[in-house]
Amino acid sequence: MKKIQILGTGCAKCQKLAQNTKQAADKLGLEYEMEKITQINDIMAFGIMTTPGLAVDGKVLVSGKVPSPAEIEKLFGGVA
């Protein structure tokens, strides 16, 4: 099972990233658990300075932008 982490304070972009990520993971049929990391110190521990961010199993795939569900599917191809 993959651990998908949405890194952000809960802003509109963070929420959109969570929606797009869920859509991509469901389409691919991934078994996953989604966690939202909202505390600034916890987000910074991932080494990103701009939110939102997307990490899978602790590995940051995207930061500072909201990729489309199709783009996220491609990113998951490298970690699935």
Short mmCIF file of the C-alpha atoms (twelve columns), coordinates in Angstrom:
data_MODEL
# 
_entry.id   MODEL 
# 
loop_
_atom_site.group_PDB 
_atom_site.id 
_atom_site.type_symbol 
_atom_site.label_atom_id 
_atom_site.label_alt_id 
_atom_site.label_comp_id 
_atom_site.label_asym_id 
_atom_site.label_seq_id 
_atom_site.Cartn_x 
_atom_site.Cartn_y 
_atom_site.Cartn_z 
_atom_site.pdbx_PDB_model_num 
ATOM 1  C CA . MET A 1  0.000  0.000  0.000   1 
ATOM 2  C CA . LYS A 2  1.275  3.453  -0.930  1 
ATOM 3  C CA . LYS A 3  1.276  6.336  1.508   1 
ATOM 4  C CA . ILE A 4  0.320  9.474  -0.399  1 
ATOM 5  C CA . GLN A 5  1.031  12.735 1.371   1 
ATOM 6  C CA . ILE A 6  -0.410 16.117 0.439   1 
ATOM 7  C CA . LEU A 7  1.887  18.825 1.779   1 
ATOM 8  C CA . GLY A 8  0.110  22.129 2.352   1 
ATOM 9  C CA . THR A 9  -1.738 24.310 4.802   1 
ATOM 10 C CA . GLY A 10 -5.175 23.550 3.380   1 
ATOM 11 C CA . CYS A 11 -5.408 26.319 0.776   1 
ATOM 12 C CA . ALA A 12 -7.481 25.986 -2.402  1 
ATOM 13 C CA . LYS A 13 -4.450 24.722 -4.375  1 
ATOM 14 C CA . CYS A 14 -3.773 22.092 -1.717  1 
ATOM 15 C CA . GLN A 15 -7.377 20.923 -1.876  1 
ATOM 16 C CA . LYS A 16 -7.254 20.756 -5.687  1 
ATOM 17 C CA . LEU A 17 -4.026 18.750 -5.526  1 
ATOM 18 C CA . ALA A 18 -5.694 16.304 -3.129  1 
ATOM 19 C CA . GLN A 19 -8.679 15.935 -5.498  1 
ATOM 20 C CA . ASN A 20 -6.472 15.416 -8.565  1 
ATOM 21 C CA . THR A 21 -4.273 12.943 -6.688  1 
ATOM 22 C CA . LYS A 22 -7.252 10.901 -5.484  1 
ATOM 23 C CA . GLN A 23 -8.675 10.847 -9.013  1 
ATOM 24 C CA . ALA A 24 -5.363 9.641  -10.486 1 
ATOM 25 C CA . ALA A 25 -4.760 7.010  -7.787  1 
ATOM 26 C CA . ASP A 26 -8.311 5.665  -8.094  1 
ATOM 27 C CA . LYS A 27 -8.055 5.511  -11.892 1 
ATOM 28 C CA . LEU A 28 -4.819 3.521  -11.614 1 
ATOM 29 C CA . GLY A 29 -6.370 1.248  -8.996  1 
ATOM 30 C CA . LEU A 30 -3.638 1.956  -6.460  1 
ATOM 31 C CA . GLU A 31 -4.016 0.798  -2.896  1 
ATOM 32 C CA . TYR A 32 -3.213 3.876  -0.907  1 
ATOM 33 C CA . GLU A 33 -3.685 5.855  2.252   1 
ATOM 34 C CA . MET A 34 -3.857 9.637  1.865   1 
ATOM 35 C CA . GLU A 35 -2.480 11.890 4.557   1 
ATOM 36 C CA . LYS A 36 -2.580 15.679 4.632   1 
ATOM 37 C CA . ILE A 37 0.486  17.287 6.182   1 
ATOM 38 C CA . THR A 38 -0.565 20.791 7.263   1 
ATOM 39 C CA . GLN A 39 1.991  21.920 9.846   1 
ATOM 40 C CA . ILE A 40 4.679  24.188 8.382   1 
ATOM 41 C CA . ASN A 41 7.505  22.470 10.296  1 
ATOM 42 C CA . ASP A 42 6.369  19.056 9.069   1 
ATOM 43 C CA . ILE A 43 6.137  20.334 5.479   1 
ATOM 44 C CA . MET A 44 9.623  21.858 5.689   1 
ATOM 45 C CA . ALA A 45 10.973 18.520 6.944   1 
ATOM 46 C CA . PHE A 46 10.288 17.206 3.426   1 
ATOM 47 C CA . GLY A 47 12.677 19.853 2.077   1 
ATOM 48 C CA . ILE A 48 10.116 21.845 0.102   1 
ATOM 49 C CA . MET A 49 9.732  25.598 0.391   1 
ATOM 50 C CA . THR A 50 6.654  26.128 -1.810  1 
ATOM 51 C CA . THR A 51 3.317  24.405 -1.373  1 
ATOM 52 C CA . PRO A 52 1.395  22.501 -2.356  1 
ATOM 53 C CA . GLY A 53 3.525  19.392 -2.476  1 
ATOM 54 C CA . LEU A 54 2.879  15.747 -3.265  1 
ATOM 55 C CA . ALA A 55 4.908  12.917 -1.766  1 
ATOM 56 C CA . VAL A 56 4.575  9.146  -2.021  1 
ATOM 57 C CA . ASP A 57 6.122  7.029  0.714   1 
ATOM 58 C CA . GLY A 58 8.057  10.096 1.870   1 
ATOM 59 C CA . LYS A 59 9.523  10.889 -1.572  1 
ATOM 60 C CA . VAL A 60 8.534  14.324 -2.902  1 
ATOM 61 C CA . LEU A 61 7.251  14.154 -6.486  1 
ATOM 62 C CA . VAL A 62 5.928  17.697 -6.948  1 
ATOM 63 C CA . SER A 63 6.105  21.012 -5.125  1 
ATOM 64 C CA . GLY A 64 4.805  24.481 -5.854  1 
ATOM 65 C CA . LYS A 65 2.226  23.498 -8.479  1 
ATOM 66 C CA . VAL A 66 -0.969 21.540 -9.030  1 
ATOM 67 C CA . PRO A 67 -0.489 18.916 -11.748 1 
ATOM 68 C CA . SER A 68 -3.504 17.514 -13.587 1 
ATOM 69 C CA . PRO A 69 -4.764 14.010 -12.773 1 
ATOM 70 C CA . ALA A 70 -3.100 12.771 -16.000 1 
ATOM 71 C CA . GLU A 71 0.251  14.278 -14.967 1 
ATOM 72 C CA . ILE A 72 -0.064 12.691 -11.535 1 
ATOM 73 C CA . GLU A 73 -0.767 9.293  -13.138 1 
ATOM 74 C CA . LYS A 74 2.552  9.638  -15.003 1 
ATOM 75 C CA . LEU A 75 4.343  10.520 -11.745 1 
ATOM 76 C CA . PHE A 76 2.798  7.484  -10.050 1 
ATOM 77 C CA . GLY A 77 4.120  5.335  -12.900 1 
ATOM 78 C CA . GLY A 78 7.595  5.901  -11.497 1 
ATOM 79 C CA . VAL A 79 6.698  4.848  -7.961  1 
ATOM 80 C CA . ALA A 80 3.900  2.305  -8.341  1 
# 
